[in-house]
Amino acid sequence: MIDLAENHPKPKYSFVGKFFHWSFLALFAYGIAKQVEDTNQLEDIFFLKSEIAFALVFLLFLAFRFFYMTKTQKTSLPDNTSRPQKVAAKLVHMSMYISLAGIACSGLLIGYFFWIGFKGSLIIKFLISIHEFFVSFTYLLVSVHILAAIYHRLKKDNVWSSMVPFWKEE
């Protein structure tokens, strides 16, 4: 039997889809690099405002990316992909959006409660633990996402090449 999925690969993601994917990676990496080491840094009002601005840009970009990708782009998984694998891919992607939004929202709440005077309070500590959970969970999800991409690259089913601009499949 001829495998039609291999003979007719799914369309690649659009330029805008790829732009959102890779520029969001850069935005996330920047967020990691400039992370707040100590909440006392938020005493500097310019620093606090820059953190708030970054979180708002991050959320806005994430929302645009989510709506663009879900409304205009289709999965590049082959038609013969098993249902559990399709569900797992959808679950990881949706969880990444939730977790990334959780990072930004919890960061905004930390900044807000710090600004209104709850410095060093139990609520700040609680919000920091939520923020750290979302960061750790995002690292886990990104790792799963990367491993899945490598799996598809090795499988040579055109999933890798639909989004990644290097090490193209033949």
Disulfide bonds with the S-S distance in Angstrom:
none
